[in-house]
């Protein structure tokens, strides 16, 4: 079973989408650990390591994605989590997506992405990382 850690980095207080995605990915047959709100990159990576996850999904709406998401990637690499698939979603402008992908975020799902689309992407890519 694919294990997903879904996290809300930074001071973002909007959790509806993350909570819906948690339930939706569970319905798609994945085990999902939701960290809750306002987690630091360090907390996210440490929990992902403790939970031995295959995927870290980062949901962010606060506009701090260019600072926080690369930090999560860097910390995950420092902890030897190179095989973990890192994806993101939320209100991320299209012009910022190439920067995030260059820094190690494999996919960015914007508003309107379906649970099935995200689940299919995870299933197709989780074993190809590393």
C-alpha positions in Angstrom: 0.0 0.0 0.0 1.2 3.5 -0.9 1.8 5.6 2.2 1.3 9.4 1.8 2.1 12.1 4.3 -0.1 15.2 3.5 1.2 18.3 5.1 0.4 22.0 5.4 3.7 23.9 5.7 4.0 27.4 7.2 1.3 29.6 8.6 -1.4 28.6 6.1 -4.7 28.1 8.0 -6.8 26.7 5.1 -7.3 23.0 5.5 -10.5 22.1 3.6 -8.7 20.9 0.4 -6.1 19.0 2.4 -8.7 17.2 4.4 -10.7 16.3 1.4 -7.6 15.0 -0.4 -6.8 12.9 2.7 -10.2 11.2 2.5 -10.1 10.9 -1.3 -6.7 9.3 -1.4 -7.8 6.9 1.3 -10.8 6.0 -0.9 -8.3 5.4 -3.7 -6.6 2.7 -1.5 -3.7 4.7 -0.1 -2.7 5.1 3.5 -2.7 8.8 4.3 -1.2 10.5 7.3 -2.4 14.1 7.6 -0.1 16.4 9.7 -2.6 19.1 10.4 -1.9 22.9 10.1 1.1 25.1 10.5 4.0 22.6 10.2 7.6 23.6 9.7 9.6 21.9 7.0 11.6 20.1 9.8 8.4 18.7 11.4 7.1 17.5 8.0 10.3 15.7 7.0 10.8 14.2 10.5 7.3 12.8 10.5 7.7 11.5 6.9 10.8 9.7 8.0 9.2 8.2 11.1 6.2 7.1 9.1 8.3 5.6 6.2 6.2 7.2 3.6 6.4 6.9 -0.2 5.0 10.3 -0.9 5.1 13.8 0.7 2.2 15.9 -0.5 2.5 19.6 0.4 -0.7 21.8 0.4 0.0 25.5 0.4 -2.1 28.6 -0.2 -0.1 31.2 1.7 2.2 32.3 -1.1 5.3 31.1 0.7 5.7 28.1 -1.6 9.1 29.2 -3.2 10.7 29.4 0.3 9.1 26.5 2.1 8.7 23.8 -0.5 12.4 23.7 -1.6 13.3 23.6 2.1 11.3 20.4 2.5 13.0 18.9 -0.5 16.5 19.8 0.9 15.7 18.4 4.3 14.3 15.2 2.8 17.5 14.7 0.7 19.7 15.4 3.8 17.8 12.6 5.6 18.4 10.2 2.7 14.8 10.2 1.5 15.7 10.4 -2.2 13.1 7.8 -3.1 10.2 9.7 -1.7 8.0 11.4 -4.3 7.4 15.1 -3.4 4.3 16.7 -4.9 2.5 20.0 -4.1 -0.9 21.6 -4.5 -2.7 24.7 -3.8 -2.7 28.3 -5.0 0.7 28.2 -6.8 1.1 30.6 -9.8 2.0 28.8 -13.1 5.1 30.9 -13.4 6.5 29.5 -10.1 6.0 25.8 -11.1 9.2 25.4 -13.1 11.3 26.8 -10.2 9.6 24.3 -7.8 10.2 21.4 -10.2 13.8 22.4 -10.6 14.2 22.2 -6.8 12.7 18.7 -6.6 8.9 19.0 -6.5 7.9 16.5 -9.1 4.3 17.7 -9.8 2.1 20.7 -8.8 -1.7 20.3 -8.8 -3.7 23.5 -8.9 -7.2 24.3 -8.0 -9.6 22.1 -10.0 -7.3 19.0 -10.0 -9.3 15.9 -9.2 -8.6 13.4 -6.5 -8.4 10.7 -9.3 -5.9 12.7 -11.2 -3.7 13.1 -8.2 -4.1 9.4 -7.2 -3.3 8.2 -10.7 -0.2 10.4 -10.8 1.0 9.0 -7.5 0.4 5.4 -8.6 2.3 6.0 -11.8 5.2 7.8 -10.3 5.9 6.6 -6.8 8.0 3.7 -7.8 10.0 5.6 -10.4 11.5 8.1 -8.0 15.1 7.6 -6.9 
